[in-house]
Amino acid sequence: MLHFISENIGNIIVCVILLVIVGLALRGILVNKKKGKCSCGCDCEGCPSASICHKDR
């Protein structure tokens, strides 16, 4: 097991960093969704799809 880790330490570090980045991105999306913010990251003013995204408004 130690031999596998020592041979692949670079790949393991890159995978861990990518998992952290994806996890933080998903966390941000979920927090914004709970706050009722738009998921696309822009304001709905002037957006042609605003009526599709927010039917309840």
N, C-alpha and C positions, 0 to 999 in steps of 0.2 A: 504494500500500500504506500509506503514511504517513497519507494522507487517511482511509482506512478505520479505521485504529487510532485516530486522533484523534477521529473521530465516535463510535466505539463503546467508548471506554476504560472507561466505567462498566460496561457489560455484560461486558467482558473481565475486569475486576477481580472482579466478582461470580462469574463462572463459575470463575475460578481459585480463589477462596476456597471455593466449594462443592466443587470437585474435591479440594482439600486435606482438607476435613472428611470427605468420603466415603472418601478414601484412609486417613485415620487411623482411622476407624471399622472399615473392613475389616481393617486391620492389627491392631487390638485384638481383633477376633473371631478372626482366625487365630492370634494368640499365645495366646489363652485356649484355643482348641481343641487346640493342640499341648501345652499344659500339662495337658489333660484336664479343664478346668473346664467347667461347664455353660454353654451358649450363651445361655440365656434370662436370665442375670444374677441368678438367685435360687438359694437353696440347695435341694437336693432333699428335705430333711426336710419331710414333710407334703405334698409335692406329689402330687396324684392321678395324674400322668402319669410318675412316676419310673420305673416298671417298663417303660414304653414307650421312654423316652429312653435308659436305661442297662440294656439287656438282659444285658450281660456282668457286671454287678455282682451 
